[in-house]
Amino acid sequence: MTYARNGHTASVLANGSVLVVGGFNGSIYFNNAELYNPSTGIWISTGSMTYARSGHTASVLANGSVLVAGGFNGSIYLNNAELYNPSTDTWTTTGSMTYARSGHTASALANGTVLITGGTNNGALISVEVYSPSTGTWIPTGNMTYARNGHTASVLANGSVLVAGGLNGSIYLNNAELYNPSTGTWIPTGNMTSARNGHTASVLANGSVLVAGGFKGGIYLNNVELYNPSTGTWTPTGSMSYARRGHTAFVLASGSVLVIGGQNNASRFLSAAELYNPSTGTWTPTGSMSYRRAFHTISVLTNGIVLVAGGLSNGSSFLNSAELY
């Protein structure tokens, strides 16, 4: 990439290119954006956002535009949002969220709206809101049962959204809850075996959700568990070879889950990657990255190749490198 960055987002556009937006390089919060062209393997600069931000979310809408919301700019938490138009390479502002927030989740729902949950604004947030692309406005919806930051949100096959784990002040959460888009309400579901934040959640082909790794009160986790939407319960499955947080995970076309990188103690960052086999519940090592990195982005290209970009290689080394799996 042109710029080393952490806390950025990466979105695969309809034309197959990857849009990387914002982030932080240790001294500067970015408003710039760049595009990766899979055909040429090169990055080019594109239009800059109105606002610099890190820890924001980016969601590809049904019309192909990208919604960027919230984040932190070094001095304040942001509630503003803007839209990227791939046809013109330009950004326009859209309605602002009700609450400023960073480290929240964004989930594209079946009806085309985007659900924003939690995050932090000098404290974990319980609030939830929905963006309507047709009106460009945000509508508050039912609050979660628990305020949380560093959690995951997964859209299930029935359209509901599973939120799991996270951090509420100094409390690491093991609880999970479900959002019903039809009613705008939340109901509790089964608790995870382990409290965690900074984990990943992947929806498998059979509809279950694989939660892997994370961090709990000074301990980096390698344990993994599965959520069964039919029963609302969690069961442990095979543990990863490495404890890790700040890693990435993606479900490949084969149905296996690729987990990459992350941090497994205060000073150690990983290049190691491994694959989860849902049929056997086991993990196997696969090729390692060229660079140790955590808090990077992962994007699966239209040809099935995985692009990893940016992140941290230790506590103070920000990366501009990208690599393909």
C-alpha positions in Angstrom: 0.0 0.0 0.0 1.0 3.6 -0.3 0.6 4.1 3.4 1.3 2.0 6.4 -1.9 1.7 8.4 -3.7 0.0 11.3 -7.4 0.3 12.3 -8.3 0.6 8.6 -11.0 -1.2 6.7 -11.0 -3.2 3.4 -14.0 -3.7 1.2 -14.3 -5.8 -1.9 -16.1 -3.8 -4.6 -18.4 -5.2 -7.3 -15.7 -4.8 -9.9 -13.4 -7.0 -7.8 -11.0 -4.3 -6.6 -10.4 -3.7 -2.9 -11.0 -0.3 -1.2 -8.8 0.4 1.8 -9.9 3.3 3.9 -8.5 5.4 6.8 -6.5 4.0 9.7 -3.6 5.2 11.8 0.2 4.9 11.4 1.4 5.8 14.9 1.3 9.5 14.4 -1.3 10.4 11.7 -5.0 9.5 11.4 -5.8 9.1 7.7 -8.7 10.3 5.6 -7.1 8.9 2.4 -8.2 5.7 0.6 -6.6 3.5 -2.0 -7.7 0.7 -4.4 -6.0 -2.6 -5.0 -6.4 -3.9 -8.6 -6.2 -7.8 -8.5 -5.4 -7.8 -12.3 -2.2 -5.8 -11.9 -1.4 -6.3 -8.3 -0.9 -2.6 -7.7 -2.4 0.0 -5.4 -3.7 3.4 -6.6 -4.9 6.4 -4.6 -8.6 7.3 -4.8 -10.8 10.1 -3.4 -10.2 11.0 0.3 -12.9 11.0 2.9 -14.1 14.2 4.5 -12.9 13.0 7.9 -9.8 11.2 9.1 -10.8 8.1 11.1 -9.6 4.8 12.6 -11.6 2.0 14.2 -14.6 2.8 11.9 -16.7 0.3 9.9 -17.2 -0.1 6.2 -20.2 -1.8 4.6 -20.8 -2.5 0.9 -24.4 -1.6 0.1 -26.7 -3.2 -2.4 -26.1 -0.4 -4.9 -22.3 -1.0 -4.8 -21.4 2.1 -2.7 -19.5 1.8 0.5 -20.8 3.2 3.8 -18.1 4.3 6.3 -19.3 5.1 9.8 -17.8 6.4 13.1 -14.3 5.8 14.3 -11.8 7.9 16.2 -9.6 10.8 14.8 -7.1 11.2 17.6 -9.1 13.6 19.7 -12.8 12.8 19.4 -15.0 9.8 18.7 -17.0 10.3 15.5 -20.7 9.9 14.7 -20.5 11.1 11.1 -20.8 8.8 8.1 -19.9 9.0 4.4 -20.5 7.1 1.2 -17.9 6.1 -1.5 -19.1 6.0 -5.1 -17.0 3.5 -7.1 -18.2 5.0 -10.4 -16.8 8.5 -9.6 -14.2 7.6 -6.9 -15.7 10.3 -4.7 -17.1 10.5 -1.2 -20.3 12.3 0.0 -21.5 12.8 3.5 -24.7 11.1 4.6 -26.7 11.2 7.8 -24.8 11.1 11.1 -25.3 8.3 13.7 -27.1 9.1 16.9 -24.0 8.2 18.9 -20.4 8.7 18.2 -18.5 5.4 18.4 -15.4 3.4 17.5 -14.7 -0.3 17.6 -18.4 -1.1 16.9 -19.8 -3.7 14.4 -21.7 -3.2 11.2 -23.9 -5.9 9.7 -25.6 -5.7 6.3 -29.1 -7.0 6.7 -31.2 -8.8 4.1 -33.4 -5.8 3.6 -30.4 -3.6 2.6 -30.1 -1.7 5.8 -27.0 -1.7 8.0 -27.1 -2.6 11.7 -24.5 -0.9 14.0 -24.0 -2.3 17.5 -22.0 -1.2 20.5 -18.5 0.1 20.4 -16.8 2.6 22.7 -17.1 6.4 23.3 -15.0 6.7 26.5 -17.0 3.6 27.7 -18.7 0.6 26.2 -22.0 1.4 24.4 -25.3 -0.5 24.7 -26.9 1.5 21.9 -27.9 0.1 18.4 -29.0 1.9 15.3 -29.9 1.1 11.7 -28.9 3.0 8.5 -31.4 3.2 5.7 -29.7 3.7 2.3 -33.0 4.9 0.7 -33.3 7.9 3.1 -29.6 8.3 4.2 -30.7 8.4 7.8 -30.1 6.4 11.0 -32.9 5.1 13.2 -32.3 3.9 16.8 -33.5 0.4 17.4 -33.6 -1.8 20.5 -30.6 -1.6 22.8 -28.6 -4.7 23.5 -28.9 -6.3 27.0 -25.2 -5.5 27.7 -22.9 -2.7 26.6 -20.0 -4.1 24.8 -16.9 -3.3 22.7 -14.5 -5.6 20.9 -17.4 -8.1 20.3 -18.5 -9.8 17.1 -21.7 -9.7 15.1 -22.8 -12.5 12.7 -25.8 -12.5 10.4 -27.4 -15.9 10.6 -29.3 -17.8 7.9 -32.7 -16.8 9.3 -31.7 -13.1 9.1 -31.2 -12.6 12.8 -27.9 -11.2 14.1 -25.8 -13.0 16.8 -23.7 -10.7 19.0 -21.1 -12.4 21.2 -18.6 -11.5 23.8 -16.7 -8.2 24.1 -15.6 -6.0 26.9 -17.7 -3.8 29.2 -15.3 -1.6 31.2 -13.1 -4.2 33.0 -15.5 -7.1 32.5 -14.9 -9.6 29.8 -18.2 -11.0 28.5 -19.2 -14.6 27.7 -22.8 -13.8 27.0 -24.5 -13.6 23.6 -27.7 -12.2 22.3 -29.8 -12.3 19.1 -31.3 -9.3 17.2 -34.6 -9.8 15.4 -34.7 -7.3 12.4 -38.5 -7.8 12.2 -39.2 -6.6 15.7 -36.1 -4.5 16.5 -35.6 -6.4 19.7 -32.9 -8.5 21.4 -33.2 -11.8 23.2 -30.5 -13.6 25.2 -29.1 -16.9 23.9 -26.7 -19.4 25.3 -23.5 -18.2 26.9 -20.1 -19.0 25.5 -17.8 -21.3 27.5 -15.1 -18.6 27.6 -15.4 -14.8 28.1 -13.4 -13.1 25.3 -12.9 -10.0 23.2 -10.8 -9.4 20.1 -12.0 -12.8 18.8 -13.3 -13.7 15.4 -16.7 -15.2 14.4 -17.3 -17.1 11.2 -20.7 -18.4 9.9 -20.1 -21.9 8.5 -21.9 -23.5 5.6 -24.2 -25.5 8.0 -25.3 -22.3 9.6 -23.3 -22.7 12.9 -20.9 -19.9 14.1 -17.3 -20.6 14.8 -15.8 -18.3 17.5 -12.0 -18.5 17.7 -9.4 -17.0 20.1 -9.4 -13.6 21.6 -8.2 -12.1 24.9 -9.5 -12.4 28.5 -7.9 -10.5 31.4 -4.2 -10.9 30.4 -4.7 -14.3 28.8 -4.5 -14.9 25.0 -6.9 -17.7 24.0 -6.5 -20.6 21.6 -9.8 -22.2 22.5 -12.6 -22.3 20.0 -16.4 -23.0 20.2 -19.4 -23.4 18.0 -22.8 -21.8 18.3 -25.8 -23.9 17.1 -28.7 -21.6 16.0 -31.2 -24.5 16.3 -30.5 -25.0 20.0 -29.0 -21.7 21.0 -26.1 -23.5 22.7 -22.3 -23.4 22.4 -20.0 -26.4 22.3 -16.2 -26.5 22.4 -14.4 -27.7 19.3 -10.7 -28.3 18.5 -8.3 -25.6 19.8 -6.0 -23.6 17.5 -2.3 -24.3 17.5 -1.7 -20.7 18.6 -3.4 -18.4 21.1 -4.2 -15.2 19.3 -6.2 -12.0 19.3 -6.4 -9.3 16.6 -6.3 -12.1 14.0 -8.5 -12.4 11.0 -10.7 -15.3 9.9 -12.6 -16.1 6.7 -14.7 -19.0 5.4 -13.2 -20.3 2.2 -15.1 -21.8 -0.8 -14.1 -25.3 0.4 -16.0 -24.6 3.7 -12.9 -24.5 5.8 -12.0 -21.5 7.9 -8.7 -19.7 7.4 -7.3 -17.9 10.5 -4.3 -15.6 9.9 -1.8 -13.8 12.2 -2.7 -12.0 15.4 -1.0 -11.3 18.7 -0.3 -14.0 21.3 1.4 -12.1 24.0 2.3 -8.5 24.7 5.3 -8.4 22.4 4.8 -11.4 20.0 3.0 -11.1 16.7 2.3 -14.1 14.5 2.9 -14.9 10.9 1.3 -18.3 11.3 -1.9 -19.4 9.7 -4.1 -22.4 10.2 -7.2 -24.0 8.7 -10.3 -25.3 10.5 -12.1 -28.4 9.1 -15.8 -28.3 10.1 -16.1 -32.0 9.3 -13.5 -33.1 11.8 -13.4 -30.1 14.2 -9.6 -30.0 13.9 -7.0 -27.4 12.8 -4.0 -27.9 10.5 -1.2 -25.5 9.9 -1.0 -23.9 6.4 1.6 -21.5 4.8 2.8 -18.6 7.0 2.7 -15.0 5.9 5.9 -13.2 5.0 5.3 -10.7 7.8 4.2 -11.1 11.4 1.0 -9.0 11.7 -2.1 -8.3 13.8 -5.0 -6.0 13.4 -4.7 -6.3 9.7 -7.5 -6.7 7.1 -8.5 -9.7 5.1 -10.4 -9.7 1.8 -11.3 -12.7 -0.4 -11.0 -11.8 -4.0 -13.4 -12.9 -6.8 -10.9 -15.6 -7.8 -10.8 -17.0 -4.3 -7.3 -15.7 -3.4 -7.0 -14.0 0.0 -5.5 -10.5 0.3 -4.1 -9.5 3.7 -3.1 -5.8 4.1 -1.4 -3.6 6.7 -1.7 -4.0 10.5 1.0 -4.1 13.2 4.1 -6.3 13.3 4.9 -5.4 16.9 3.6 -2.8 19.3 5.0 0.2 17.3 5.8 -1.0 13.7 2.9 -0.2 11.3 2.8 -2.1 8.0 2.1 -1.0 4.4 2.8 -4.4 3.1 0.2 -6.7 1.5 0.4 -10.4 0.6 -1.7 -13.0 -1.1 -2.7 -16.5 0.0 
